[in-house]
Amino acid sequence: MAMPRNRRTTSLRDSDSRLGESDKIDGAGSWDAIEWTKIDQPVSRPVPHGLSDFLYEAEEVIAEGYGVLVNTDEAGTLFVTNFRLLFLSEGSRDIIALGTIPLATIEKFSKIVTKQQSGPRQSDKIPSRRLLQIVGKDMRIIIFAFRPRTKQRRAVFEALLRCARPPRLWDLYTFSSGPSRFSNTSPRVRLVNEYIRLLGMESHIPSVTSIEDGSFTLSNDWWRISDINANYDMCPTYPSSLLLPKSIRDEDVLQACKFRARCRLPTISWCDARTGAVLARSSQPLVGLMMNMRSNADENLVGALCTQLSGGKTGRRKLYIADARPRKNALANGAMGGGSESSSNYFQSEIVFFGIDNIHAMRESLVRLRDYLDTHGTKSSDGMSSFLRNGGWTWGGGNLSSMSASVSTLGDSGWLIHIQNVLAGSAWIAARVAIESASVLVHCSDGWDRTTQLVALASLLLDPYYRTIKGFQALVEKDWLAFGHPFSDRAGMASLSGSGSELPRQSSSTNFPSSPMRQTTGSFSSQSPASTQTQTQTSNNYSPIFLQWVDCVSQLLRMYPFAFEFSSVFLVDFLDCMLSCRFGNFLCNNEKEREQFGVSEACGCMWMYLDDLRASGGNSHVHYNLFYDPSKHNGPLLPPAAALAPTLWPQFHLRWSCPSEAQAGEVEAQCRNMVEKISELQKAKDVAERKAREAIASMEAVKAEIRNEKQVSSSAMNLARKANRENDMIKRAIQSLGCRIHVSGNDDCTIDIETNVADIPQRITSSSMRETGGSEEKTDMPISVTITADNNNDVSENPILRVCESLCPQRTREGGCKWPDAGCAQLESQFVGLRANYDAFDRLSIYDSYFQPK
């Protein structure tokens, strides 16, 4: 039986100690101090009992150690695998999400030793605490505590050193797991298909072979798909296929690329097939320190973006050149050969500066925001809630001044200001294209960070297709992946270059002093100045540019809840997949490197994985936006400046520090429950309607059978009535002949013959009169009597024959028949027929002498 948790570990919440000035760093995961070629390759260990159910395909355990997750004061076992750091709770034996983080999502980690604060006489008796701090790129700071002198922390730490940043790209977990069932088509094919959609020529279906070998071309009246960069010779960071003005030759394109930084020449990212307006992108022009360098090829290429106005308007459309940088930064780049355009050199153009800061400012801003959330969240990394920090009874220390200071600290992080600047710039670009039908060329320095943010976000505002899940994938693959955003450098992933193989290291305390509250309670001490300086140098390329753009998308989703098919949960899962490196979509820095390593063939596809998740949940999956209504926003979204007031993204920023507030809003949760109930009711309704239709069909069949039976019964009744009338007539006719019919209980019928047949004619006459009711009405109903004669009896003794002889007018006195062929009466036959009309019977007695011989 497992021992109680309080016997195995000491809770940080049960002690008054906090990390103070006496704390010291026992070791730190400094990537510069490691020579990767000398580190032994990780050796897999046997999978502990019960853990295999939680492991992914090809995931192997490298090391393990028993410890406590300080954030929640929960004991368990910490496993290091070739993919993630996994924390298994001792009590529930389930994975704890806060303590489980993919290795690629770890920004930095370090070993820390702390001692509890106590009196001078007890300082030697109090054991130190062994802590392991994990700082993640997804806004979480995790701390694990280990027992002293057990070497478990060392085992976990060394395993992280070996596995968190593999020396070779193909040592990543995604190459070990393989494509599995999450394989997809070639990125080249998907990019060309998106170009075809933009040109409005969806009827043209190119062959995969022609696209992959770079021989496919297509054009409309204004633009063309060019294969000039099919081998990445012109620009290694651009895609293999480019969308260019139709009037510009390939020779001019090659000349124009030399005038742009890194040969990232102006090319079309989005175009309106109806109006001809375009959204183009490039890098800064190489105008030099004096801003006097020019290129005719570049000016002609940019001028070709301004086509003739459509809709009967005369003249050419206006061109806006949007420089994402502050003006002073653009001028400063002139010293290194860069700079910005002059409106006098470009036909009918206007230069606009957006003033968005560079990647270093974004990195520092996110660090400050993460520290702020960890300090003032309900679950901080030191195990203390902000409600109890510094002895206060409420949030922020219990007084208005400290609460105001905390709010100002959030503002000082600058994150929301940066978000607002990107949103405002994108909205301005979308308005120029949608309202003025103008063309806009966007660039920054290299054209792959701020440029990508603005162009992708403006495209999202302009094109409703990009606000669907399928369109969002096409947008990310086109503007972020194909156009060479350096994901390996910006997200701190493994790359081909030596500079990109280092794990970004950024001190959480750099340029951001901890709040007075946290300092007095004993925060984790920062690292030494020398160590901090080294970390800043190695993290120079790391910046949350893509995370910032997804944050902007979430702000638009909050402002326009009916315009997006996907939900905020989809964006969070999308970011987690990107940061985890579980799939190969975002590896390397550009399309050329991914093709060089065969990433799309060797690794799984994130888009297929997300599609599989949605397929398992149907239309009610959490990735779908419940309020999506494409009819409400089937055109551009043009948010006014007053509406661009961003807030923290709860589902991402607060999910670790404030889990309850990070959950979906109460209204959305209730709506999702209602949708699920409605879906169940709809299914029940469909079943009931199907059963009702089956019942109605059965009833109709029964009704048809009843009608048939009724018709048959009616016909039988008519036949029975007719037969009954005939029987009555036959019975009366037989009785008129002197016969009496008796029917017994067993349906046997006997006929008695009266011996006195002299009065038969009279009976016949009277019977006929009673039948007609004394009226002159006559009946034409024939009456026939069949009598089976007994051949053994003498004919002379047969009374029926005697009756026949006395009544038949064709018999002679000698007993012969005057009409032997009449067939009315035959001796020795089995049939005696009598066909009589009742009037004839009446006349028979009157004219009887007529037949006698004279």
C-alpha positions in Angstrom: 0.0 0.0 0.0 1.3 3.4 -0.9 2.4 5.6 2.0 0.6 8.8 2.7 1.9 11.7 0.8 2.7 13.8 3.9 5.2 11.2 5.0 7.1 11.2 1.8 7.4 14.9 1.2 7.2 18.2 3.0 4.7 20.6 1.5 6.0 24.1 0.6 2.6 25.4 1.7 3.1 23.9 5.2 6.3 25.9 5.8 6.9 29.6 6.1 10.1 29.4 4.2 10.6 31.0 0.8 13.6 31.3 -1.4 15.6 34.2 -0.1 19.0 35.7 -0.6 20.8 32.6 0.8 19.5 30.6 -2.1 22.1 29.4 -4.5 22.1 27.8 -7.9 23.6 24.4 -7.8 23.7 24.1 -11.6 22.1 25.5 -14.7 21.2 24.1 -18.1 23.4 26.5 -20.0 23.6 25.2 -23.5 26.9 27.1 -24.2 28.6 25.0 -21.6 27.8 21.8 -23.3 29.7 20.1 -26.1 27.0 18.1 -27.8 29.3 15.7 -29.5 30.7 14.5 -26.1 27.3 13.8 -24.5 26.4 10.1 -24.5 23.4 9.2 -26.6 20.2 8.6 -24.4 19.6 5.0 -23.5 16.0 3.8 -23.2 14.9 2.1 -20.0 12.3 -0.5 -19.5 8.8 1.0 -19.4 7.5 0.9 -15.8 4.3 -1.0 -15.1 1.2 0.9 -16.1 3.1 3.7 -17.9 2.8 2.1 -21.4 -0.9 3.2 -21.6 0.2 6.9 -21.5 3.1 6.7 -24.0 2.8 7.6 -27.7 4.0 5.5 -30.6 7.8 5.1 -30.5 8.0 7.1 -27.2 10.7 5.6 -24.9 11.5 6.3 -21.2 15.1 7.7 -20.7 15.1 8.5 -16.9 12.8 8.8 -14.0 12.7 10.3 -10.5 10.3 10.6 -7.6 9.5 14.2 -6.6 6.8 16.8 -5.8 5.2 19.2 -8.2 5.6 22.3 -6.1 3.0 24.3 -8.0 0.2 22.1 -6.8 2.0 20.3 -3.9 1.4 16.9 -5.5 3.7 13.9 -5.3 4.4 11.6 -8.1 7.0 10.2 -10.5 8.7 12.3 -13.1 9.7 10.5 -16.4 11.9 11.9 -19.1 11.1 10.3 -22.5 12.5 11.0 -25.9 9.5 13.3 -26.5 8.4 15.0 -23.2 8.7 15.4 -19.5 5.9 13.4 -18.0 4.6 13.7 -14.4 2.5 10.8 -13.1 0.5 11.5 -10.0 1.1 9.1 -7.1 -2.5 9.3 -5.9 -4.6 9.2 -9.0 -2.0 7.5 -11.3 -3.0 9.9 -14.0 -0.9 12.3 -16.0 -0.8 15.8 -14.5 -1.1 18.3 -17.4 0.8 21.1 -15.6 3.8 18.9 -14.9 3.9 17.3 -18.4 5.6 19.3 -21.1 7.1 18.3 -24.4 10.9 18.7 -24.5 10.8 21.1 -27.4 8.4 23.4 -25.5 11.0 23.9 -22.7 12.7 27.2 -23.0 15.2 26.7 -20.2 15.7 24.7 -17.0 18.0 24.9 -14.0 18.9 23.2 -10.7 18.2 25.3 -7.6 19.1 24.6 -3.9 17.2 26.4 -1.2 17.2 26.5 2.6 14.4 27.4 4.9 14.8 30.6 6.8 15.3 30.0 10.5 17.3 31.1 13.5 21.1 31.2 13.6 21.4 28.2 15.9 19.2 26.0 13.6 20.7 26.8 10.3 22.9 23.7 10.2 20.1 21.4 11.2 17.7 22.4 8.4 18.3 20.3 5.2 18.5 22.1 1.9 15.9 21.5 -0.8 16.7 20.3 -4.3 14.5 21.9 -6.9 14.4 21.7 -10.7 12.9 24.7 -12.5 11.3 24.3 -15.9 10.4 27.4 -17.9 8.2 26.7 -20.9 7.5 28.6 -24.1 3.8 28.1 -23.5 3.6 30.6 -20.5 4.2 28.1 -17.6 6.9 27.9 -15.0 7.1 24.5 -13.3 9.2 23.6 -10.2 9.8 20.0 -9.0 11.3 19.2 -5.6 13.4 16.1 -4.9 14.7 14.4 -1.8 18.3 15.4 -1.0 21.1 12.9 -1.5 19.0 10.6 -3.7 20.5 11.7 -7.0 17.1 11.6 -8.6 17.2 15.3 -9.6 20.6 14.7 -11.2 19.3 11.8 -13.2 16.4 13.9 -14.5 18.6 16.9 -15.2 21.2 15.0 -17.1 18.5 13.3 -19.2 17.1 16.7 -20.1 20.6 17.8 -21.1 20.8 14.9 -23.5 17.3 14.9 -24.9 15.9 18.4 -24.7 18.0 19.6 -27.6 19.3 16.8 -29.8 22.5 17.6 -31.8 21.0 16.5 -35.1 17.6 17.3 -36.6 16.7 13.7 -37.3 17.2 12.8 -33.6 13.9 14.6 -32.9 11.0 12.4 -31.8 9.0 13.3 -34.9 11.5 11.4 -37.1 11.3 8.4 -34.7 7.5 8.2 -34.7 7.3 8.5 -38.5 4.4 9.7 -40.6 2.1 7.0 -39.2 -1.4 7.7 -40.4 -1.0 11.4 -40.3 0.6 11.7 -43.8 -0.4 14.4 -46.3 0.2 15.7 -49.8 3.2 17.7 -50.8 3.4 21.3 -49.5 4.3 22.4 -53.0 1.0 21.0 -54.3 -1.0 22.7 -51.6 0.6 26.1 -52.3 0.0 25.9 -56.0 -3.7 25.0 -55.4 -4.0 28.1 -53.2 -2.5 30.2 -56.0 -5.1 28.8 -58.4 -7.9 29.7 -56.0 -6.6 33.2 -55.8 -6.5 33.5 -59.6 -10.1 32.3 -59.7 -9.2 29.4 -62.0 -10.3 26.4 -59.9 -11.3 24.5 -63.1 -7.6 24.0 -63.9 -6.4 20.9 -62.1 -2.6 20.6 -62.4 -0.8 17.3 -62.2 1.3 16.6 -59.1 4.3 15.7 -61.2 4.3 19.1 -63.0 4.1 20.9 -59.7 6.8 19.0 -58.0 9.3 19.3 -60.9 8.6 23.0 -61.1 7.3 23.0 -64.7 3.7 24.1 -63.9 2.7 27.6 -64.9 -0.7 29.4 -65.1 -1.9 32.9 -65.7 -5.0 35.1 -65.9 -5.3 38.6 -67.3 -3.1 40.2 -64.6 -1.0 37.6 -62.8 0.9 34.5 -63.4 2.3 31.5 -61.4 6.0 31.5 -62.0 8.5 28.7 -61.5 11.6 31.0 -61.6 12.5 29.9 -58.1 11.8 26.2 -58.6 15.3 25.2 -57.5 15.6 27.9 -54.9 18.5 29.5 -56.8 17.1 33.0 -56.9 16.0 33.2 -53.2 16.5 30.2 -50.9 14.0 31.5 -48.3 11.1 32.0 -50.9 8.8 29.2 -52.1 9.4 27.3 -55.3 6.3 28.9 -57.0 5.7 32.7 -57.0 2.7 34.8 -58.0 4.0 37.7 -60.1 2.6 40.3 -62.5 2.0 38.9 -65.9 3.7 41.9 -67.6 7.1 41.3 -65.9 9.5 38.9 -67.5 11.7 36.4 -65.6 14.8 38.4 -66.6 13.5 41.5 -65.0 12.6 39.5 -61.9 16.1 38.3 -61.5 17.4 41.8 -61.7 14.8 43.1 -59.2 15.7 40.5 -56.6 19.2 41.9 -56.3 17.8 45.2 -55.0 16.1 43.6 -52.0 17.6 42.3 -48.8 18.2 38.5 -49.0 16.8 38.6 -52.5 13.3 38.7 -51.2 11.8 40.6 -54.0 8.2 42.0 -54.1 5.7 39.2 -54.8 2.0 38.8 -54.5 0.6 37.1 -51.4 -3.1 37.8 -52.0 -5.1 39.2 -54.9 -8.7 40.1 -55.6 -9.7 38.4 -58.8 -12.6 40.8 -59.3 -11.0 44.2 -58.8 -7.3 43.4 -59.4 -6.1 44.8 -56.1 -3.2 42.9 -54.5 -1.5 42.5 -51.2 2.3 42.1 -51.8 5.3 41.4 -49.6 9.0 41.8 -49.8 12.1 42.8 -47.7 13.6 46.2 -47.4 15.2 47.8 -50.4 19.0 48.2 -50.5 19.0 52.0 -50.9 22.2 52.6 -48.9 23.2 55.1 -46.3 22.4 58.1 -48.5 19.1 56.6 -49.5 20.0 57.3 -53.1 20.3 53.8 -54.6 17.7 52.9 -57.2 16.7 49.9 -59.4 14.7 50.2 -62.5 13.7 46.5 -62.4 12.5 46.9 -58.9 10.5 50.0 -59.7 8.9 48.4 -62.7 8.0 45.3 -60.7 6.4 47.4 -57.9 4.7 49.6 -60.5 3.2 46.5 -62.1 1.3 45.9 -58.9 -0.8 49.0 -59.7 -3.1 47.7 -62.5 -5.9 49.6 -64.2 -9.0 50.2 -62.1 -11.9 48.0 -62.9 -15.6 48.8 -63.0 -15.5 51.5 -65.6 -13.1 53.7 -63.6 -10.2 55.3 -65.4 -6.6 55.4 -64.3 -4.4 53.1 -62.3 -4.9 52.2 -58.7 -2.9 53.7 -55.9 0.0 51.9 -54.2 0.7 52.0 -50.5 4.1 50.9 -49.3 3.7 49.9 -45.7 6.9 49.7 -43.7 6.2 47.8 -40.5 9.2 49.3 -38.6 9.4 52.6 -36.8 10.8 55.3 -39.0 13.9 55.7 -37.0 14.7 52.0 -37.3 14.3 52.2 -41.0 16.7 55.1 -41.2 19.2 53.3 -39.0 19.1 50.3 -41.3 20.4 52.5 -44.0 23.8 52.4 -42.3 23.9 48.7 -43.1 22.8 49.1 -46.7 19.1 48.8 -46.1 16.4 51.5 -45.6 13.1 52.4 -47.1 11.6 53.5 -50.4 11.1 57.0 -51.6 7.6 57.8 -52.9 9.1 59.9 -55.7 10.7 56.8 -57.2 7.6 54.7 -57.3 4.6 55.6 -59.4 1.5 57.0 -57.5 2.8 55.6 -54.2 2.6 56.6 -50.5 5.0 55.4 -47.7 3.5 54.5 -44.3 5.4 53.5 -41.2 3.6 51.3 -38.6 6.1 51.6 -35.8 6.0 47.9 -34.7 9.0 46.9 -32.6 11.5 44.2 -33.5 11.9 40.6 -32.3 14.0 41.5 -29.3 11.3 43.8 -27.9 8.7 41.0 -28.4 10.8 38.5 -26.6 11.3 40.7 -23.6 7.7 41.6 -23.5 6.6 37.9 -23.3 9.1 37.2 -20.6 7.7 40.1 -18.5 4.1 38.9 -19.1 5.0 35.3 -18.1 6.6 36.5 -14.8 3.6 38.7 -14.1 1.2 35.8 -14.6 3.3 33.4 -12.4 3.5 36.0 -9.6 -0.2 36.9 -9.6 -1.8 33.7 -10.6 -3.8 31.3 -8.4 -1.1 28.6 -9.0 2.4 30.1 -8.9 5.6 28.2 -9.4 6.5 28.6 -5.7 3.3 27.0 -4.6 1.8 30.2 -3.1 -1.4 31.8 -4.3 -1.5 35.5 -5.0 -4.3 35.7 -2.4 -1.9 34.7 0.3 1.3 36.3 -0.8 2.9 38.6 1.7 0.3 37.8 4.3 -2.5 39.6 2.4 -6.1 38.5 2.6 -7.0 39.3 -1.0 -5.4 39.6 -4.4 -2.5 41.9 -4.7 -1.6 42.1 -1.0 -5.0 43.4 0.2 -4.6 47.1 -0.5 -5.5 49.3 -3.4 -2.0 50.6 -4.1 -0.5 47.1 -4.4 -3.4 46.1 -6.7 -2.8 49.1 -8.9 0.9 48.3 -9.0 0.1 44.8 -10.2 -2.1 46.1 -12.9 0.5 48.6 -14.0 3.0 45.8 -14.1 0.9 44.1 -16.7 0.9 47.2 -18.7 4.6 47.6 -18.3 5.0 44.2 -20.0 4.0 45.9 -23.2 2.5 42.7 -24.7 -1.0 44.1 -25.2 0.4 47.2 -26.8 2.3 45.2 -29.3 -0.8 43.2 -30.1 -2.8 46.4 -30.6 -0.1 47.7 -33.0 -0.2 44.6 -35.2 -4.0 44.6 -35.2 -4.2 48.3 -36.1 -1.6 47.9 -39.0 -3.5 44.9 -40.4 -6.9 46.6 -40.2 -5.4 49.7 -42.0 -4.1 47.5 -44.8 -7.3 45.6 -45.2 -9.3 48.9 -45.3 -7.1 50.3 -48.1 -7.6 47.2 -50.2 -11.3 46.8 -49.5 -12.4 50.4 -49.6 -10.1 52.1 -52.1 -9.2 49.0 -54.2 -5.6 50.0 -53.7 -2.6 47.7 -53.8 -0.4 47.5 -50.7 3.3 46.4 -50.5 4.3 45.4 -47.0 7.9 44.9 -45.8 10.1 45.2 -42.7 13.8 44.4 -42.6 14.1 40.9 -43.8 10.4 40.4 -44.7 9.7 37.3 -42.7 8.6 38.5 -39.2 6.5 41.6 -38.9 5.8 41.5 -42.7 4.3 38.0 -42.3 2.2 39.1 -39.3 0.7 42.0 -41.2 0.1 40.3 -44.5 -1.4 37.1 -43.0 -3.6 39.0 -40.6 -4.8 41.4 -43.4 -5.5 38.4 -45.6 -7.6 37.0 -42.8 -9.6 40.2 -42.6 -10.1 40.4 -46.4 -10.9 36.8 -47.3 -13.7 34.8 -45.6 -12.1 31.6 -46.9 -9.2 32.1 -44.5 -11.6 32.2 -41.6 -12.5 28.6 -42.1 -10.4 25.7 -40.8 -9.3 24.6 -44.3 -8.6 28.2 -45.3 -6.6 28.9 -42.1 -4.4 26.0 -42.9 -3.8 27.3 -46.4 -3.0 30.8 -45.0 -0.4 29.5 -42.5 1.2 27.3 -45.1 1.4 30.1 -47.6 2.5 33.1 -45.7 4.3 31.5 -42.7 5.8 28.3 -44.0 6.3 28.8 -47.8 7.6 32.4 -47.4 10.2 31.4 -45.0 9.4 32.5 -41.5 12.5 31.0 -39.6 10.6 28.8 -37.1 13.7 27.0 -36.0 15.3 30.3 -34.9 12.2 32.1 -33.6 10.7 29.1 -31.7 14.0 27.7 -30.5 13.8 24.4 -32.5 16.7 22.3 -33.9 17.9 23.6 -37.2 20.5 22.9 -39.8 22.7 25.9 -39.0 25.1 25.8 -36.0 23.6 29.0 -34.6 20.2 27.5 -34.5 21.1 24.4 -32.7 21.3 26.1 -29.3 18.3 26.2 -27.0 17.2 29.8 -26.4 18.0 30.9 -22.9 16.4 34.0 -21.5 16.4 34.9 -17.8 12.9 35.6 -16.5 14.2 38.5 -14.5 16.1 40.3 -17.2 15.0 43.9 -17.5 12.0 43.1 -15.3 12.5 43.5 -11.5 10.4 41.2 -9.4 7.6 42.8 -7.5 8.3 43.8 -3.9 5.8 41.3 -2.6 7.7 38.4 -4.2 11.1 39.5 -3.1 10.1 39.7 0.5 8.6 36.2 0.4 11.8 34.8 -1.0 11.7 34.4 -4.7 14.0 32.2 -6.7 17.3 34.1 -7.1 18.4 35.1 -10.5 21.5 33.8 -12.0 24.9 35.4 -11.9 25.6 38.4 -14.2 28.1 36.4 -16.3 25.5 33.6 -16.8 22.8 36.1 -17.6 24.9 37.7 -20.2 25.7 34.4 -21.9 22.0 33.5 -22.0 21.1 36.8 -23.7 23.6 36.2 -26.4 22.4 32.7 -27.2 18.8 33.7 -27.3 19.3 36.5 -29.8 17.1 34.9 -32.5 14.4 33.6 -30.3 11.1 35.6 -30.4 7.4 34.7 -30.1 6.4 36.2 -33.4 4.1 33.4 -34.5 2.6 33.2 -31.0 1.9 36.9 -31.2 0.1 36.5 -34.5 -2.1 33.7 -33.2 -2.9 35.9 -30.2 -4.1 38.6 -32.7 -6.3 36.0 -34.4 -7.8 35.2 -31.0 -8.6 38.9 -30.5 -10.4 39.0 -33.8 -12.3 35.8 -32.9 -13.4 37.5 -29.7 -14.5 40.7 -31.6 -16.3 38.7 -34.4 -17.6 35.4 -32.9 -19.8 34.7 -35.9 -17.0 35.1 -38.5 -14.7 32.2 -37.7 -15.3 28.5 -38.2 -12.7 27.5 -35.6 -12.7 28.1 -31.9 -10.2 29.4 -29.4 -9.5 25.8 -28.3 -8.4 25.0 -31.8 -5.9 27.8 -31.7 -4.5 26.6 -28.4 -4.1 23.0 -29.7 -2.6 24.4 -32.9 0.0 26.3 -31.0 0.8 23.3 -28.7 1.4 21.1 -31.7 3.7 23.7 -33.2 5.8 24.2 -30.1 6.0 20.5 -29.3 7.8 19.5 -32.6 5.7 16.3 -32.6 5.0 16.9 -36.3 7.3 18.1 -39.0 5.3 21.0 -40.5 7.2 23.7 -38.6 10.7 22.3 -38.5 13.6 24.1 -40.2 13.6 27.7 -41.3 12.2 27.5 -44.8 10.8 25.3 -47.5 14.1 24.5 -49.0 15.5 23.1 -45.8 12.4 21.0 -45.2 12.7 19.5 -48.7 16.4 18.9 -48.2 15.7 16.7 -45.2 12.5 15.1 -46.6 10.5 16.3 -43.6 7.1 16.0 -45.2 7.8 12.3 -46.1 9.5 11.3 -42.9 7.3 13.1 -40.3 3.6 13.2 -39.5 1.4 16.0 -40.6 -0.1 18.2 -37.9 -3.1 19.2 -40.1 -4.1 15.5 -40.6 -3.8 15.0 -36.8 -6.1 17.9 -36.1 -8.5 16.7 -38.8 -8.5 13.3 -37.1 -9.4 14.9 -33.8 -12.3 16.7 -35.2 -13.6 13.7 -37.1 -13.8 11.8 -33.8 -16.1 14.4 -32.3 -18.2 15.4 -35.2 -19.7 18.8 -35.7 -19.9 19.3 -31.9 -16.1 19.0 -31.5 -14.5 21.8 -29.4 -12.4 22.9 -32.4 -15.6 24.2 -34.1 -17.0 27.6 -33.2 -20.6 27.2 -32.0 -21.5 30.7 -33.2 -20.1 30.5 -36.7 -22.5 31.9 -39.3 -20.8 32.7 -42.6 -23.8 34.6 -43.9 -23.2 37.3 -41.3 -19.7 38.1 -42.4 -19.3 37.0 -46.0 -17.1 39.9 -46.9 -14.1 41.8 -45.4 -13.8 42.5 -41.7 -12.9 46.1 -41.1 -12.7 46.7 -37.4 -12.6 50.4 -36.4 -9.7 51.7 -34.3 -11.9 52.1 -31.2 -12.6 48.3 -31.3 -9.0 47.3 -31.3 -8.6 47.0 -27.5 -6.9 43.7 -26.9 -7.1 41.7 -23.6 -5.3 38.7 -22.3 -6.1 35.5 -24.1 -7.5 33.4 -21.3 -7.3 30.0 -22.9 -3.6 30.4 -23.5 -2.2 33.0 -21.2 -4.1 31.9 -18.0 -4.4 28.2 -18.4 -1.5 27.4 -16.1 -1.5 30.2 -13.7 -5.3 30.7 -13.5 -6.9 27.4 -14.7 -10.5 28.2 -13.7 -10.4 31.6 -15.5 -8.8 29.9 -18.5 -11.8 27.7 -19.2 -14.3 28.6 -21.9 -16.7 31.3 -20.9 -19.8 30.3 -19.0 -22.1 31.3 -21.9 -20.0 29.3 -24.4 -20.0 26.2 -22.1 -23.7 26.4 -21.7 -24.2 26.8 -25.4 -22.0 23.8 -26.1 -24.0 21.7 -23.6 -27.2 22.9 -25.3 -25.8 22.0 -28.7 -24.9 18.5 -27.5 -28.4 18.1 -26.1 -30.0 19.5 -29.2 -27.8 17.0 -31.2 -29.0 14.1 -29.1 -32.6 15.3 -29.4 -32.2 15.7 -33.1 -30.9 12.1 -33.4 -33.9 10.9 -31.2 -36.2 13.0 -33.4 -34.8 11.4 -36.6 -35.3 7.9 -35.1 -38.8 8.8 -34.1 -39.6 10.2 -37.5 -38.2 7.1 -39.2 -40.3 4.9 -37.0 -43.3 7.1 -37.6 -42.8 6.8 -41.4 -42.5 3.0 -41.1 -45.7 2.9 -39.0 -47.5 5.1 -41.5 -46.3 2.8 -44.3 -47.5 -0.2 -42.4 -50.9 1.4 -41.7 -51.3 2.2 -45.4 -50.5 -1.4 -46.3 -53.0 -2.6 -43.8 -55.6 -0.2 -45.1 -55.0 -1.4 -48.6 -55.4 -5.0 -47.5 -58.6 -4.1 -45.6 -60.0 -2.4 -48.7 -59.2 -5.5 -50.8 -60.8 -7.7 -48.2 -63.8 -5.4 -48.1 -64.2 -5.6 -51.9 -63.8 -9.4 -51.8 -66.3 -9.6 -48.9 -68.7 -7.3 -50.7 -68.4 -9.5 -53.9 -69.0 -12.6 -51.7 -72.0 -11.0 -50.1 -73.5 -10.2 -53.5 -72.8 -13.7 -54.7 -74.3 -15.1 -51.5 -77.4 -12.9 -51.8 -77.8 -13.9 -55.4 -77.3 -17.6 -54.5 -79.8 -17.2 -51.7 -82.4 -15.8 -54.1 -81.8 -18.5 -56.6 -82.1 -21.1 -53.8 -85.4 -19.6 -52.7 -86.7 -19.7 -56.3 -85.5 -23.2 -56.8 -87.0 -24.3 -53.5 -90.4 -22.7 -54.4 -90.2 -24.2 -57.9 -89.5 -27.7 -56.5 -92.2 -27.3 -53.9 -94.6 -26.2 -56.6 -93.9 -29.6 -58.3 -95.1 -31.4 -55.3 -91.7 -32.0 -53.6 -90.9 -31.1 -50.0 -87.4 -30.3 -49.0 -86.0 -31.1 -45.6 -82.5 -29.9 -44.4 -81.1 -31.6 -41.4 -78.7 -30.2 -38.8 -75.7 -31.9 -40.6 -76.6 -30.1 -43.8 -78.1 -33.2 -45.4 -80.9 -32.5 -47.8 -83.8 -34.9 -48.5 -86.7 -34.4 -50.9 -90.1 -36.0 -50.3 -92.4 -36.4 -53.4 -96.1 -36.0 -52.9 -98.2 -38.7 -54.3 -101.0 -36.4 -55.5 -99.7 -34.7 -58.5 -103.0 -33.7 -60.0 -103.0 -30.3 -58.3 -99.5 -29.5 -59.2 -100.5 -27.1 -62.0 -102.7 -25.3 -59.6 -100.0 -25.0 -57.0 -97.7 -23.7 -59.6 -100.2 -21.1 -60.6 -100.9 -20.0 -57.0 -97.2 -20.0 -56.1 -96.5 -17.9 -59.1 -99.2 -15.4 -58.0 -97.9 -15.2 -54.5 -94.4 -14.6 -55.8 -95.5 -11.7 -57.9 -97.6 -10.4 -55.1 -100.8 -10.4 -57.2 -99.3 -7.8 -59.5 -98.7 -8.0 -63.2 -95.0 -8.0 -62.6 -93.3 -11.0 -64.3 -90.0 -12.6 -63.6 -87.6 -13.8 -66.1 -85.6 -15.9 -63.6 -85.0 -19.3 -65.0 -85.7 -22.2 -62.7 -84.0 -25.6 -63.2 -84.3 -28.7 -61.2 -81.8 -31.5 -61.5 -82.9 -34.9 -60.4 -80.6 -37.9 -60.5 -82.7 -40.9 -61.7 -82.1 -44.3 -60.4 -81.6 -46.6 -63.5 -82.8 -49.6 -61.5 -86.2 -48.2 -60.9 -89.0 -48.6 -63.4 -89.8 -45.5 -65.3 -93.5 -46.0 -65.0 -93.1 -45.9 -61.2 -91.1 -42.7 -61.2 -93.5 -39.9 -60.1 -91.3 -37.2 -61.6 -91.6 -38.7 -65.0 -95.3 -39.0 -64.6 -95.4 -35.3 -63.8 -93.4 -34.6 -66.8 -95.7 -36.7 -69.0 -98.7 -34.9 -67.7 -97.3 -31.4 -68.1 -95.2 -31.7 -71.2 -97.2 -30.4 -74.2 -95.0 -32.3 -76.6 -96.0 -35.8 -75.5 -98.6 -37.7 -77.4 -101.3 -39.8 -75.9 -99.4 -42.9 -76.9 -96.5 -41.7 -74.8 -94.2 -40.6 -77.6 -92.6 -37.2 -77.9 -93.6 -34.8 -80.6 -90.3 -33.1 -80.3 -87.7 -35.7 -79.5 -84.8 -33.3 -80.1 -86.1 -30.7 -77.7 -84.1 -32.2 -74.8 -86.7 -31.1 -72.3 -87.5 -34.6 -71.1 -85.8 -37.8 -71.9 -86.5 -41.2 -70.5 -83.6 -43.1 -69.0 -81.7 -39.7 -68.7 -80.4 -38.1 -65.6 -81.9 -34.7 -66.3 -85.5 -33.5 -66.4 -85.7 -29.8 -67.3 -88.6 -27.5 -66.6 -88.4 -24.0 -67.9 -91.6 -22.2 -67.2 -92.8 -18.7 -67.2 -95.5 -18.2 -64.5 -97.9 -16.6 -67.1 -97.3 -19.6 -69.3 -98.4 -21.9 -66.5 -101.6 -19.8 -66.1 -102.3 -20.1 -69.8 -101.4 -23.8 -69.9 -104.6 -24.9 -68.3 -106.7 -22.7 -70.5 -105.3 -23.8 -73.8 -104.6 -27.4 -72.9 -107.1 -28.7 -75.4 -105.3 -26.8 -78.1 -102.8 -29.6 -78.2 -105.3 -32.4 -78.4 -106.0 -33.9 -81.9 -109.1 -32.9 -83.6 
